[in-house]
Structures are given as C-alpha cells and as structure tokens.
Amino acid sequence: MRASQRARGEDVALVDALLSADERRRSSGVRFDELRAEQKSLGKLIGRATGDEKSELLKRAEQLKADVKAADAERDAADTETQELLLKLSNLVHPDVPVGGEEDFVTLETHGTVRDFSAEGFEPKDHLELGQLLGAIDVERGAKVSGSRFYFLTGVGALLELALVNAAMAQATAAGFTPMLTPALVRPQSMAGTGFLGQAAQDVYHLDKDDLYLVGTSEVALAAYHMDEILDAGKLPLRYAGFSPCFRREAGSHGKDTRGIFRVHQFDKVEMFSYVAPEESQEEHRRLLEWEKQWLTSLELPFRVIDVASGDLGSSAARKYDCEAWIPTQGKYRELTSTSDCTEYQSRRLQIRVREDKKVRPLATLNGTLCAVPRTIVAILENHQQPDGSVRVPEVLRPYLGGREILEPVAK
C-alpha cells in the first residue's frame, strides 16, 4: 500500500497513520472487553458479599464503571479515526499500471485512419463553427442563461444527442446490460462510498441546504444501488447501463478547452457498470474496453487506447483504460471514453457483499463510459465534416435520425 500511494503521488505517511490508529482501536477494544469482563465478575461477587468486603467491592465497582466508560470512549475515538483515515486512502494500484503522471500513459493500440484534410483540399472547421452552421450548438445563449461552460443543443444538435443515447443504449442492451435512468442527486454516503469526496471533491457540486450532491457520473448512483445489500453469487455478473445528466465544476481547468462544448459543467452520459466476483474483475475490465471500442468503431472514429498512468487514475480505480478519439482541429487524441476496475474498493466502503457457499465476502465493481454526449458530438462533427460545412452521419446513427445521411448547414 505504501508503494501504491507513492506511485499515485499521494501521502505515504497516511498508511502508517492508519496502522497506528488501527492498533489503538484494537488495543482499546481489548482493554474495554477486559474491563467489562471484570465488571460482570464483580457483580456476581457483590451479590454474595457482606459487610466490609461488600463495601470494598462496591468501591471497586464504581471505579470500574468509570474505567469502562473511559475505555469505551477511547475505543470509539480510535475506531472513528481509523475509519476517517481509511476513507482517505486510495485503491491499491494494479502492479502492471505504468507509474507516473498524466503524460506517462502507455499506448496499447490504435484504430481507424486519421483523415488528411489537406489531401482533400480544404481546412477542417472546428466543432463550434460546424455546430453554428448546422444550427446545432449555441454557447452564447448558454453563457447568457447559465454562465461559462454551459450550452444549448438546438435543432439537429438535440436530435443528434438523442440518436447517440438511443444507439448507445441499444448496444448496451444487446450486450446484456439492464438499462437504468438514475438519480442525479445522491446522499453523502453514496458519494463518499464511490470515492468522489477525496481528491475529486473539488469538482463536485454540493447542495448545502439539502446535504445532497449532484453526480459527475451515473457511476455513483449505480454503485450505491446495492449499498448495504448481500447479493446472490448465482446472479453475478450484474450489468447496468445508466443514463443521467452529469455535473462537474471543472475546478483547476481554468483556460483549458474554453471554446465549444468539449469541457462543460453539465452533460449527459451513458455509463456501463458491472458487479462481478473479485477474481473476474480483470476479465470484465477487458470486456468493458471491448464494448467501448465497438462503440467508437461503429461511429467510424479514429481512436487509440491508453493504459492510464498511476498518478492519473482517480482514487477508486486500480487500473484504467481510456479511449481517445482524434480531434482534427486540435491535431491530437482526446479522451472520449474511460473504463476502470475498482476491485473491492467501492463495495467495501458501500457494504455491498456477495453470498457464495454460505460465505459472505466483498465483490468487485467496474465502470465504463459508453457515450459522453458532448465530446462524442465534437468528434463526430470534426471527423465527418465535408467542405461545405455539412456532416456525414455514421451509419449506426441513421436509424435514430429518421434515415438522415447528411446534416446540412442551415446558415452561411
């Protein structure tokens, strides 16, 4: 665990502080049990004693009562400290994860062909210019109504979102996922249990009056769906595909992706979520990645798969793969989907267990983005644009757009 914390660039001393607190919890618990046992034995002796002996025993009983109360308080304090420190600790990093920061990822594979627009004789427009030509994106009124990093999807833009969501849900359902419409507001224990009140807390919106949090992903609600439950091993794996609005403060991203809708405060997303036996988590992780690759391939987007470095994992993930699509006007790959193996980290915090052969144990949880709508729209518009500002519709989306093959400009 010390090595894992070091690889993440997080506080190694936290491990030792946790061990120390846990030792105090254990020793104070033993002390409490010893005193309670003595107190019970003394009670029996007092019942049989008389005279001076009984007086002395009663004095000892009074002292024991105070000692038991103090030991109980010490045990509770040590237990509280242990739990608080435990919640600050990130998941154990998988040994095969590349060590380093955001730029230290390893590229695992590349798919599709990056278009050479110069060979086609025109300069590609960025997604915002295309969105305005199509009457699909309005960021000016989004800013007027709600502030920076908000937007309207209008006309064909709104239809494109609905097409993406329906196509993504159709793929997930065909793969055996149960479709879910999840709450966007959750209680603190749901947010903390999934690991979003640690290093990610700065990006979370909190409603003080109600003590509720706006989710940044439906992963939170899907993970907490079985909170405090014991599941039947025969029903695993459980797979859910959640659709929800997502809210992120984007703290620390000042000056990054300020143009258009790539990095915004509110967006919709289809998220895959799996509950599996711990020994099945790595194989399930590969399955989630394959479903993401299938989705991006169906959208005819050039993309690459990266093994995310330890310092960029997020607290709940033991390992994470990102699929990054090529964005022509940026001249680089950008994250579109992500899948994380959270092993037993979330299930332990949320008290989700599985019963197998009369034994109860934690299970593993995994998540994988299938379609983060605004970023997917960005990639589709830029990669499938044509010289006149129209955009070719990927074949997989056409049935959800009334058979439309081309999105035509509505304004010059």
C-alpha positions as CSV (number, residue, x, y, z in Angstrom):
1,M,0.0,0.0,0.0
2,R,2.9,2.4,0.6
3,A,4.2,1.6,-2.8
4,S,0.8,2.2,-4.3
5,Q,0.5,5.6,-2.6
6,R,4.0,6.5,-3.8
7,A,3.1,5.5,-7.4
8,R,0.0,7.7,-7.2
9,G,2.0,10.7,-5.9
10,E,-0.1,10.6,-2.7
11,D,0.7,10.7,1.0
12,V,2.6,7.6,2.0
13,A,2.5,8.7,5.7
14,L,-1.2,8.1,5.6
15,V,-0.6,4.3,5.6
16,D,1.4,4.5,8.8
17,A,-1.1,6.8,10.5
18,L,-3.8,4.3,9.6
19,L,-1.9,1.4,11.0
20,S,-1.2,3.3,14.2
21,A,-4.9,4.3,14.6
22,D,-6.0,0.7,13.9
23,E,-3.5,-0.6,16.6
24,R,-5.1,1.8,19.1
25,R,-8.5,0.7,18.0
26,R,-7.6,-3.0,18.6
27,S,-5.8,-2.4,21.9
28,S,-8.6,-0.2,23.3
29,G,-11.1,-2.8,22.3
30,V,-9.2,-5.5,24.2
31,R,-8.9,-3.1,27.2
32,F,-12.7,-2.5,27.1
33,D,-13.5,-6.2,26.9
34,E,-11.2,-7.0,29.8
35,L,-12.8,-4.3,32.0
36,R,-16.3,-5.4,31.0
37,A,-15.5,-9.0,31.9
38,E,-14.1,-7.9,35.3
39,Q,-17.2,-5.7,35.8
40,K,-19.5,-8.7,35.2
41,S,-17.5,-11.0,37.6
42,L,-17.5,-8.3,40.2
43,G,-21.3,-8.1,40.0
44,K,-21.6,-11.7,40.9
45,L,-19.2,-11.3,43.9
46,I,-21.1,-8.3,45.2
47,G,-24.3,-10.4,45.3
48,R,-22.7,-12.9,47.6
49,A,-20.6,-10.5,49.8
50,T,-21.5,-8.8,53.1
51,G,-20.1,-6.2,55.5
52,D,-16.7,-4.6,54.8
53,E,-16.0,-6.9,51.9
54,K,-19.1,-5.7,50.1
55,S,-18.2,-2.1,50.7
56,E,-14.8,-2.6,49.1
57,L,-16.3,-4.4,46.2
58,L,-18.8,-1.6,45.7
59,K,-16.0,1.0,45.6
60,R,-14.2,-1.1,43.0
61,A,-17.4,-1.3,41.0
62,E,-17.7,2.5,41.0
63,Q,-14.1,2.7,39.7
64,L,-14.7,0.0,37.1
65,K,-17.8,1.9,35.9
66,A,-15.7,5.0,35.2
67,D,-12.9,2.9,33.7
68,V,-15.3,1.1,31.3
69,K,-16.8,4.4,30.2
70,A,-13.4,5.8,29.5
71,A,-12.3,2.7,27.6
72,D,-15.5,2.7,25.6
73,A,-14.9,6.4,24.6
74,E,-11.3,5.6,23.8
75,R,-12.3,2.7,21.6
76,D,-15.0,4.8,19.8
77,A,-12.5,7.6,19.2
78,A,-9.9,5.2,17.8
79,D,-12.5,3.5,15.6
80,T,-13.7,6.8,14.2
81,E,-10.1,7.9,13.5
82,T,-9.4,4.6,11.8
83,Q,-12.5,4.9,9.6
84,E,-11.7,8.5,8.7
85,L,-8.2,7.6,7.7
86,L,-9.3,4.6,5.8
87,L,-11.7,6.7,3.7
88,K,-8.8,8.9,2.7
89,L,-6.8,6.0,1.3
90,S,-6.9,5.4,-2.5
91,N,-7.3,1.9,-4.0
92,L,-4.3,-0.4,-4.4
93,V,-2.8,0.2,-7.8
94,H,-2.5,-2.8,-10.1
95,P,1.1,-3.8,-10.5
96,D,1.0,-3.6,-14.3
97,V,-0.1,0.1,-14.3
98,P,2.6,2.5,-15.7
99,V,4.0,4.7,-13.0
100,G,3.9,8.4,-13.5
101,G,1.6,11.4,-14.2
102,E,-0.9,12.4,-16.8
103,E,1.6,12.2,-19.7
104,D,3.2,8.8,-18.7
105,F,0.4,6.6,-20.1
106,V,1.2,3.7,-22.4
107,T,-0.5,3.5,-25.8
108,L,-1.9,-0.1,-26.2
109,E,-3.5,0.1,-29.7
110,T,-4.6,2.5,-32.4
111,H,-7.7,2.1,-34.6
112,G,-9.0,3.8,-37.7
113,T,-7.4,6.2,-40.2
114,V,-6.8,9.9,-39.4
115,R,-8.1,12.0,-42.4
116,D,-5.7,14.1,-44.4
117,F,-7.8,17.2,-45.0
118,S,-5.0,18.9,-47.0
119,A,-5.2,16.0,-49.5
120,E,-8.9,16.6,-49.8
121,G,-8.3,20.3,-50.5
122,F,-9.9,22.0,-47.5
123,E,-9.1,23.2,-44.0
124,P,-11.2,21.5,-41.3
125,K,-13.6,23.6,-39.3
126,D,-13.8,23.1,-35.5
127,H,-16.9,21.7,-33.9
128,L,-18.2,25.0,-32.7
129,E,-18.1,26.6,-36.2
130,L,-19.7,23.5,-37.6
131,G,-22.3,23.4,-34.8
132,Q,-23.3,27.0,-35.6
133,L,-23.5,26.3,-39.4
134,L,-25.8,23.4,-38.6
135,G,-27.9,25.3,-36.1
136,A,-26.9,22.6,-33.6
137,I,-24.9,24.4,-30.8
138,D,-25.5,27.7,-29.1
139,V,-22.8,28.5,-26.5
140,E,-23.5,32.3,-26.4
141,R,-27.1,31.9,-25.1
142,G,-25.8,29.1,-22.8
143,A,-23.4,31.5,-21.2
144,K,-26.2,34.2,-21.1
145,V,-28.5,31.9,-19.2
146,S,-26.1,29.9,-17.0
147,G,-22.6,31.2,-17.4
148,S,-19.4,29.9,-19.0
149,R,-19.1,26.2,-20.0
150,F,-22.9,25.9,-20.5
151,Y,-24.6,25.5,-23.9
152,F,-27.8,24.7,-25.7
153,L,-28.1,21.8,-28.2
154,T,-30.6,23.0,-30.7
155,G,-32.4,21.6,-33.7
156,V,-30.3,18.8,-35.2
157,G,-27.9,19.0,-32.3
158,A,-30.6,17.9,-29.9
159,L,-31.6,15.2,-32.3
160,L,-28.0,14.1,-32.6
161,E,-27.8,13.7,-28.8
162,L,-31.0,11.6,-28.7
163,A,-29.7,9.5,-31.5
164,L,-26.4,8.9,-29.7
165,V,-28.1,8.0,-26.4
166,N,-30.6,5.6,-28.1
167,A,-27.8,3.9,-30.2
168,A,-25.6,3.5,-27.1
169,M,-28.4,2.1,-25.1
170,A,-29.3,-0.3,-27.9
171,Q,-25.7,-1.6,-28.0
172,A,-25.6,-2.0,-24.2
173,T,-28.9,-3.8,-24.1
174,A,-27.8,-6.2,-26.8
175,A,-24.7,-6.9,-24.7
176,G,-26.9,-7.9,-21.7
177,F,-26.9,-4.6,-19.7
178,T,-30.1,-3.6,-17.9
179,P,-31.0,0.0,-18.9
180,M,-31.3,2.4,-16.0
181,L,-32.4,6.0,-15.6
182,T,-30.6,7.1,-12.4
183,P,-30.9,9.9,-9.8
184,A,-28.7,13.0,-10.4
185,L,-28.8,13.9,-6.7
186,V,-27.3,11.5,-4.1
187,R,-26.6,11.4,-0.4
188,P,-23.1,11.9,1.1
189,Q,-22.6,8.2,1.9
190,S,-23.2,7.4,-1.8
191,M,-20.6,9.9,-3.0
192,A,-18.1,9.0,-0.3
193,G,-18.5,5.3,-0.9
194,T,-17.7,5.5,-4.5
195,G,-14.6,7.6,-3.8
196,F,-15.7,11.0,-5.1
197,L,-15.3,13.0,-1.9
198,G,-11.5,12.6,-1.8
199,Q,-9.2,14.1,-4.4
200,A,-12.2,14.6,-6.7
201,A,-14.2,16.6,-4.2
202,Q,-13.2,20.0,-5.7
203,D,-15.2,19.1,-8.9
204,V,-18.4,18.1,-7.1
205,Y,-21.4,20.4,-6.7
206,H,-23.0,20.2,-3.2
207,L,-26.4,21.5,-2.2
208,D,-25.8,22.6,1.4
209,K,-29.4,23.1,2.3
210,D,-30.3,19.5,1.5
211,D,-26.9,17.9,2.0
212,L,-27.1,16.3,-1.4
213,Y,-24.6,16.1,-4.2
214,L,-25.0,16.4,-7.9
215,V,-23.4,13.4,-9.6
216,G,-20.5,13.8,-12.0
217,T,-21.3,10.4,-13.4
218,S,-24.1,7.8,-13.0
219,E,-21.4,5.5,-11.7
220,V,-22.2,6.9,-8.3
221,A,-25.9,6.0,-8.3
222,L,-25.2,2.6,-10.0
223,A,-22.6,1.7,-7.4
224,A,-24.8,2.8,-4.5
225,Y,-27.8,1.0,-6.0
226,H,-26.9,-2.2,-4.0
227,M,-25.5,-0.4,-1.0
228,D,-25.9,-2.4,2.3
229,E,-27.0,-5.5,0.4
230,I,-25.8,-9.1,0.2
231,L,-26.2,-10.3,-3.4
232,D,-26.6,-13.9,-4.5
233,A,-23.4,-15.2,-6.3
234,G,-25.5,-17.0,-8.8
235,K,-26.9,-13.7,-10.1
236,L,-23.4,-12.4,-11.0
237,P,-22.3,-10.7,-13.1
238,L,-24.8,-7.8,-12.7
239,R,-24.5,-5.3,-15.5
240,Y,-26.3,-1.9,-15.7
241,A,-26.3,0.8,-18.3
242,G,-27.2,4.1,-16.7
243,F,-28.2,7.3,-18.4
244,S,-28.1,10.6,-16.5
245,P,-27.2,14.2,-16.5
246,C,-23.7,14.8,-15.1
247,F,-22.4,17.9,-13.3
248,R,-18.7,18.9,-12.8
249,R,-17.3,22.1,-11.5
250,E,-14.1,21.6,-13.6
251,A,-12.1,23.2,-10.9
252,G,-8.5,23.6,-11.9
253,S,-9.3,23.6,-15.6
254,H,-9.2,27.4,-16.0
255,G,-8.1,28.2,-19.5
256,K,-8.5,24.6,-20.7
257,D,-10.9,23.8,-23.6
258,T,-12.8,27.1,-23.2
259,R,-14.1,27.0,-26.8
260,G,-17.1,25.0,-27.6
261,I,-18.5,22.0,-25.7
262,F,-15.6,19.7,-25.1
263,R,-15.2,20.6,-21.4
264,V,-18.5,21.7,-19.8
265,H,-20.3,21.9,-16.4
266,Q,-23.3,19.8,-17.4
267,F,-23.7,17.0,-19.9
268,D,-25.5,13.7,-20.5
269,K,-23.8,10.3,-20.5
270,V,-24.5,6.6,-20.9
271,E,-22.4,4.6,-18.4
272,M,-21.8,0.9,-18.1
273,F,-21.5,-0.6,-14.6
274,S,-20.6,-4.2,-13.5
275,Y,-20.7,-6.1,-10.3
276,V,-18.6,-9.3,-10.5
277,A,-16.7,-11.7,-8.3
278,P,-13.2,-10.2,-7.5
279,E,-11.4,-12.9,-9.4
280,E,-13.4,-12.0,-12.5
281,S,-12.7,-8.2,-12.4
282,Q,-9.7,-8.1,-14.8
283,E,-11.5,-10.1,-17.5
284,E,-14.6,-8.0,-17.0
285,H,-12.4,-4.9,-17.4
286,R,-11.3,-6.2,-20.8
287,R,-14.9,-6.8,-21.8
288,L,-15.9,-3.2,-20.9
289,L,-13.0,-2.0,-23.0
290,E,-14.1,-4.1,-26.0
291,W,-17.6,-2.7,-25.8
292,E,-16.2,0.8,-25.8
293,K,-14.0,0.0,-28.8
294,Q,-17.1,-1.5,-30.6
295,W,-19.0,1.7,-30.0
296,L,-16.3,4.1,-31.3
297,T,-15.7,1.8,-34.3
298,S,-19.4,1.9,-35.1
299,L,-19.2,5.8,-35.1
300,E,-16.3,5.5,-37.6
301,L,-13.9,7.5,-35.4
302,P,-10.1,7.1,-35.4
303,F,-9.1,6.4,-31.8
304,R,-6.4,5.0,-29.6
305,V,-6.4,3.0,-26.3
306,I,-4.1,4.0,-23.5
307,D,-3.2,2.4,-20.2
308,V,-3.5,5.3,-17.8
309,A,-0.6,6.1,-15.5
310,S,-0.8,5.7,-11.7
311,G,-0.9,9.4,-10.9
312,D,-3.9,9.9,-13.2
313,L,-6.1,7.0,-12.1
314,G,-8.5,8.6,-9.6
315,S,-8.8,7.3,-6.1
316,S,-11.2,4.4,-6.7
317,A,-9.5,2.8,-9.8
318,A,-6.9,0.1,-9.5
319,R,-6.4,0.3,-13.3
320,K,-8.0,2.4,-16.0
321,Y,-8.1,2.3,-19.8
322,D,-9.0,5.4,-21.9
323,C,-10.2,5.5,-25.5
324,E,-9.1,8.8,-27.0
325,A,-10.6,9.9,-30.4
326,W,-8.7,12.0,-32.9
327,I,-9.8,15.7,-32.9
328,P,-8.7,17.1,-36.3
329,T,-8.6,20.8,-35.4
330,Q,-6.6,20.1,-32.2
331,G,-4.2,17.7,-34.0
332,K,-4.3,15.2,-31.1
333,Y,-6.2,12.4,-29.4
334,R,-8.6,13.4,-26.7
335,E,-10.4,11.2,-24.1
336,L,-13.9,10.1,-25.2
337,T,-14.5,7.0,-23.0
338,S,-12.8,5.5,-19.9
339,T,-13.2,2.2,-18.1
340,S,-11.9,1.5,-14.5
341,D,-11.5,-1.7,-12.5
342,C,-12.3,-0.6,-8.9
343,T,-11.7,-4.1,-7.5
344,E,-13.3,-4.3,-4.0
345,Y,-12.7,-0.6,-3.1
346,Q,-16.2,0.6,-3.6
347,S,-18.0,-2.5,-2.4
348,R,-16.2,-2.4,0.9
349,R,-17.0,1.2,1.5
350,L,-20.6,0.8,0.5
351,Q,-21.1,-2.5,2.3
352,I,-22.0,-4.5,-0.8
353,R,-21.3,-8.2,-0.4
354,V,-21.9,-11.5,-2.2
355,R,-23.0,-14.8,-0.6
356,E,-21.3,-17.9,-2.0
357,D,-21.4,-21.4,-0.4
358,K,-22.7,-19.9,2.9
359,K,-19.8,-17.4,3.0
360,V,-20.1,-13.7,2.6
361,R,-17.4,-11.5,1.0
362,P,-17.0,-8.2,-0.9
363,L,-17.3,-8.2,-4.6
364,A,-15.7,-6.1,-7.4
365,T,-17.2,-3.1,-9.2
366,L,-16.2,-1.7,-12.6
367,N,-17.4,1.2,-14.7
368,G,-17.0,2.2,-18.3
369,T,-18.2,5.2,-20.2
370,L,-20.1,4.3,-23.4
371,C,-21.1,7.7,-24.6
372,A,-20.3,11.1,-23.0
373,V,-22.5,13.0,-25.4
374,P,-20.8,16.5,-25.9
375,R,-17.4,15.1,-26.5
376,T,-18.8,12.5,-28.9
377,I,-20.6,15.2,-30.8
378,V,-17.3,17.1,-31.1
379,A,-15.5,14.0,-32.5
380,I,-18.4,13.2,-35.0
381,L,-18.7,16.8,-36.3
382,E,-15.0,17.3,-36.8
383,N,-14.1,13.9,-38.3
384,H,-17.1,13.5,-40.6
385,Q,-17.3,17.1,-41.9
386,Q,-17.4,17.9,-45.6
387,P,-16.0,21.0,-47.5
388,D,-19.4,22.8,-47.5
389,G,-19.8,22.5,-43.7
390,S,-22.2,19.6,-43.9
391,V,-21.5,16.5,-41.8
392,R,-21.9,12.8,-42.8
393,V,-23.9,10.8,-40.3
394,P,-22.3,7.5,-39.3
395,E,-24.4,4.6,-40.4
396,V,-25.1,3.3,-36.9
397,L,-26.9,6.6,-36.1
398,R,-29.0,6.9,-39.2
399,P,-32.0,4.8,-38.0
400,Y,-32.2,7.1,-35.0
401,L,-32.2,10.3,-37.2
402,G,-35.0,9.3,-39.5
403,G,-32.6,7.8,-42.0
404,R,-30.8,11.0,-42.5
405,E,-27.3,10.5,-44.1
406,I,-26.1,14.1,-44.1
407,L,-26.5,17.0,-41.6
408,E,-26.9,20.1,-43.8
409,P,-26.0,23.7,-42.9
410,V,-28.9,26.0,-42.1
411,A,-26.9,29.2,-42.1
412,K,-23.9,30.5,-44.0
